[in-house]
Amino acid sequence: MKKLSDETRKVLLQAGWNPAEKLELTETINFLKEMGYEVYEPIIEALSQFGRFEYKYKHPDGSWETFLFSPEEAVGDYYEKKDFEEFEIRVKEPLVVVGEAYRGNIILFISKSGKVFGENGSSLFKLGDDIYEALNTLCLFRKPEKFN
């Protein structure tokens, strides 16, 4: 496993995450396929390892921050795959919706190669080259890279 910071591990563990446990994803994979997504290995790895928990943690300014890895909760039946196709063009590879961050203000995606992105309106941000870097970005309050 790639490196998670101690603070990131603490946030994950406090939410109930168990690094030895893998989630069963049949329903989630079916949901994504019904939306028209092809589900790649990095998506399966991330969702099986970190899915279904809402991670809640305190921001240095005293407010609370959250993220979760659940495509069903992030987009439900409100969005369609075509709503996000412009972002695939910008990153030049397929994206799959996997969750939300920043109290639901950002929809999270993982690309075919495993990079993690977030979108808000027409803005796209890169949170990391893999799920571990993205988790550290979220939990350590690192500024995501704006993606043109």
Contacts in CASP RR format, 6 or more apart in sequence:
PFRMAT RR
TARGET T0000
AUTHOR 0000-0000-0000
METHOD contacts of the structure
MODEL  1
MKKLSDETRKVLLQAGWNPAEKLELTETINFLKEMGYEVYEPIIEALSQF
GRFEYKYKHPDGSWETFLFSPEEAVGDYYEKKDFEEFEIRVKEPLVVVGE
AYRGNIILFISKSGKVFGENGSSLFKLGDDIYEALNTLCLFRKPEKFN
1 19 0 8 1.000
1 132 0 8 1.000
2 130 0 8 1.000
2 132 0 8 1.000
2 133 0 8 1.000
3 132 0 8 1.000
4 12 0 8 1.000
4 132 0 8 1.000
4 135 0 8 1.000
4 136 0 8 1.000
5 136 0 8 1.000
5 139 0 8 1.000
5 140 0 8 1.000
7 139 0 8 1.000
7 140 0 8 1.000
8 135 0 8 1.000
8 136 0 8 1.000
8 138 0 8 1.000
8 139 0 8 1.000
8 140 0 8 1.000
11 55 0 8 1.000
11 57 0 8 1.000
11 139 0 8 1.000
12 50 0 8 1.000
12 53 0 8 1.000
12 55 0 8 1.000
12 135 0 8 1.000
12 139 0 8 1.000
14 57 0 8 1.000
15 53 0 8 1.000
15 54 0 8 1.000
15 55 0 8 1.000
15 56 0 8 1.000
16 53 0 8 1.000
17 50 0 8 1.000
17 53 0 8 1.000
17 55 0 8 1.000
19 49 0 8 1.000
22 48 0 8 1.000
22 49 0 8 1.000
23 47 0 8 1.000
23 48 0 8 1.000
23 49 0 8 1.000
23 51 0 8 1.000
23 52 0 8 1.000
24 48 0 8 1.000
25 44 0 8 1.000
25 47 0 8 1.000
25 48 0 8 1.000
27 72 0 8 1.000
28 47 0 8 1.000
28 70 0 8 1.000
28 71 0 8 1.000
28 72 0 8 1.000
29 39 0 8 1.000
29 44 0 8 1.000
31 71 0 8 1.000
31 72 0 8 1.000
32 39 0 8 1.000
32 43 0 8 1.000
32 71 0 8 1.000
32 96 0 8 1.000
32 97 0 8 1.000
33 39 0 8 1.000
35 71 0 8 1.000
35 75 0 8 1.000
35 80 0 8 1.000
35 81 0 8 1.000
35 97 0 8 1.000
36 81 0 8 1.000
37 81 0 8 1.000
37 94 0 8 1.000
37 96 0 8 1.000
37 97 0 8 1.000
38 94 0 8 1.000
38 96 0 8 1.000
39 96 0 8 1.000
40 94 0 8 1.000
40 96 0 8 1.000
40 110 0 8 1.000
40 112 0 8 1.000
40 114 0 8 1.000
42 110 0 8 1.000
42 111 0 8 1.000
42 112 0 8 1.000
42 113 0 8 1.000
42 114 0 8 1.000
42 130 0 8 1.000
42 131 0 8 1.000
43 96 0 8 1.000
43 98 0 8 1.000
43 110 0 8 1.000
43 114 0 8 1.000
45 131 0 8 1.000
46 69 0 8 1.000
46 98 0 8 1.000
46 110 0 8 1.000
46 114 0 8 1.000
46 116 0 8 1.000
46 131 0 8 1.000
47 69 0 8 1.000
47 71 0 8 1.000
47 98 0 8 1.000
49 131 0 8 1.000
50 69 0 8 1.000
50 131 0 8 1.000
50 135 0 8 1.000
51 68 0 8 1.000
51 69 0 8 1.000
51 70 0 8 1.000
52 68 0 8 1.000
52 69 0 8 1.000
52 70 0 8 1.000
53 68 0 8 1.000
53 69 0 8 1.000
54 66 0 8 1.000
54 67 0 8 1.000
54 68 0 8 1.000
55 66 0 8 1.000
55 67 0 8 1.000
55 68 0 8 1.000
55 138 0 8 1.000
55 139 0 8 1.000
56 64 0 8 1.000
56 65 0 8 1.000
56 66 0 8 1.000
57 64 0 8 1.000
57 65 0 8 1.000
57 66 0 8 1.000
57 139 0 8 1.000
58 64 0 8 1.000
58 65 0 8 1.000
59 65 0 8 1.000
59 141 0 8 1.000
60 141 0 8 1.000
64 103 0 8 1.000
65 102 0 8 1.000
65 103 0 8 1.000
65 138 0 8 1.000
65 141 0 8 1.000
66 101 0 8 1.000
66 102 0 8 1.000
66 103 0 8 1.000
66 104 0 8 1.000
67 99 0 8 1.000
67 100 0 8 1.000
67 101 0 8 1.000
67 102 0 8 1.000
67 108 0 8 1.000
67 138 0 8 1.000
68 74 0 8 1.000
68 99 0 8 1.000
68 100 0 8 1.000
68 101 0 8 1.000
69 98 0 8 1.000
69 99 0 8 1.000
69 108 0 8 1.000
70 99 0 8 1.000
71 96 0 8 1.000
71 97 0 8 1.000
71 98 0 8 1.000
71 99 0 8 1.000
73 99 0 8 1.000
73 100 0 8 1.000
74 97 0 8 1.000
74 98 0 8 1.000
74 99 0 8 1.000
74 100 0 8 1.000
74 104 0 8 1.000
74 107 0 8 1.000
74 108 0 8 1.000
75 97 0 8 1.000
75 99 0 8 1.000
75 107 0 8 1.000
79 97 0 8 1.000
79 107 0 8 1.000
84 95 0 8 1.000
84 97 0 8 1.000
84 107 0 8 1.000
84 109 0 8 1.000
84 119 0 8 1.000
86 122 0 8 1.000
87 95 0 8 1.000
87 109 0 8 1.000
87 117 0 8 1.000
87 119 0 8 1.000
87 124 0 8 1.000
88 94 0 8 1.000
88 95 0 8 1.000
90 124 0 8 1.000
90 147 0 8 1.000
90 148 0 8 1.000
91 111 0 8 1.000
91 115 0 8 1.000
91 117 0 8 1.000
91 124 0 8 1.000
91 147 0 8 1.000
93 111 0 8 1.000
93 112 0 8 1.000
93 113 0 8 1.000
93 115 0 8 1.000
94 111 0 8 1.000
94 112 0 8 1.000
95 109 0 8 1.000
95 110 0 8 1.000
95 111 0 8 1.000
95 112 0 8 1.000
95 117 0 8 1.000
96 109 0 8 1.000
96 110 0 8 1.000
96 111 0 8 1.000
97 107 0 8 1.000
97 108 0 8 1.000
97 109 0 8 1.000
98 108 0 8 1.000
98 109 0 8 1.000
98 110 0 8 1.000
99 107 0 8 1.000
99 108 0 8 1.000
100 106 0 8 1.000
100 107 0 8 1.000
100 108 0 8 1.000
101 108 0 8 1.000
101 118 0 8 1.000
101 127 0 8 1.000
101 138 0 8 1.000
105 120 0 8 1.000
106 118 0 8 1.000
106 119 0 8 1.000
106 120 0 8 1.000
106 125 0 8 1.000
107 118 0 8 1.000
107 119 0 8 1.000
107 120 0 8 1.000
108 116 0 8 1.000
108 117 0 8 1.000
108 118 0 8 1.000
108 127 0 8 1.000
108 134 0 8 1.000
109 116 0 8 1.000
109 117 0 8 1.000
109 118 0 8 1.000
109 119 0 8 1.000
110 116 0 8 1.000
110 117 0 8 1.000
110 131 0 8 1.000
111 117 0 8 1.000
114 129 0 8 1.000
114 130 0 8 1.000
114 131 0 8 1.000
115 126 0 8 1.000
115 128 0 8 1.000
115 129 0 8 1.000
115 130 0 8 1.000
116 126 0 8 1.000
116 127 0 8 1.000
116 128 0 8 1.000
116 129 0 8 1.000
116 130 0 8 1.000
116 131 0 8 1.000
116 133 0 8 1.000
116 134 0 8 1.000
117 124 0 8 1.000
117 125 0 8 1.000
117 126 0 8 1.000
117 127 0 8 1.000
117 147 0 8 1.000
118 124 0 8 1.000
118 125 0 8 1.000
118 126 0 8 1.000
118 127 0 8 1.000
118 144 0 8 1.000
119 125 0 8 1.000
123 146 0 8 1.000
124 146 0 8 1.000
124 147 0 8 1.000
124 148 0 8 1.000
125 144 0 8 1.000
125 145 0 8 1.000
125 146 0 8 1.000
125 147 0 8 1.000
126 144 0 8 1.000
126 145 0 8 1.000
126 147 0 8 1.000
127 133 0 8 1.000
127 134 0 8 1.000
127 137 0 8 1.000
127 138 0 8 1.000
127 144 0 8 1.000
127 145 0 8 1.000
128 134 0 8 1.000
128 137 0 8 1.000
128 144 0 8 1.000
128 145 0 8 1.000
136 142 0 8 1.000
137 144 0 8 1.000
END
